[in-house]
Amino acid sequence: MKPIKSNNYLSLYLRCALATSLIACGSLAVAQMAEQQLTSIVATAEVAASTDEATAANLTGTDVFGPQTMLQPFIAQFDVSLNGKYIGHAEMELAHTDNNSFEVRLFSKATKGAAGFARARSRELARFSIENGQTRSHYYEKEEKLIFNKSHWHADFDWQQDTLSVNGKKGDLWSKVLNGGELDSLSMYLLLADSAAKQRRWLTAKIVAAESVEGFSYQIMDNEQLDTACGQLDTRVYQGILPDSYKKVWTWHAEEIDWLPIRVRKTRKRGDILQLDLRAIESSHSPTLNCGVIKRS
């Protein structure tokens, strides 16, 4: 169940692209403010999922995988566009660090337009484990860079002390009690892919950003056939409602790519359309996933 791949990238791209579009409008201050809202990255997930819109089965964010789940290491690359114009790329890598432990690294880079001029960069790292079918986040960090600005924040999940500790972008510290359902946002996207695989009609989650807790929900909207770098694929489309009601995101999931979102699209209040499209994916442990050509730097 490599779906985890998908989600992470989606988060990564939206942030880089959002910064890009706002910078293009010449407002770095607004860009930073909007990114604080959109870059919510430590996820506290108490997930309600359902295969029937009328009946919801409660599912905590930790209970997503069965005991036999095997996540395979991979590298995936995406093209990023703003209003149909290419502005950069993103790369995600999943590594198996121990028997039940994993690490995900996400990196995005703007190379075109105003964001390229501003040298916009985004880097994320998450460590988590899967034990007896339960997923547990252990650490998360995010760094963003512009030509004259840099921000960084991280979160620690101490399951022995049942405490989530966050060091925010401005160095402010806050914490909360862990109750067993807290996850980083990369695991949140994993839940979305897992829901697509299981044909759940919707799921909701609480996302802990650097400064606060926000909530949003996803719902299956349609099935659609897409022409992709991996060929023509049948996809399951989710629509996500983000904390700011005017913000919406759509993700396209394909079974052939282990339900990795092969496309992510986001609209903003001003009407800009941000999109991420899978360009290539490679896994030495799962050859059937391989498609496209991974560009080595």
LINFEN-V298547 format. One line per field, one symbol per residue. burial: 1 if it has 9 or more other C-alpha atoms within 8 Angstrom, else 0. Layout:
burial = ???
This chain:
burial = 111111111111111111111111001000110111001111111111111000010011111111000001111111111100011111111111000111111111111101111111111111111100111111111111110000011111110001111111100000000100111111111111111110011111111111000111111100000001110011111111110000111111111011111111111100011111111111100000111101000
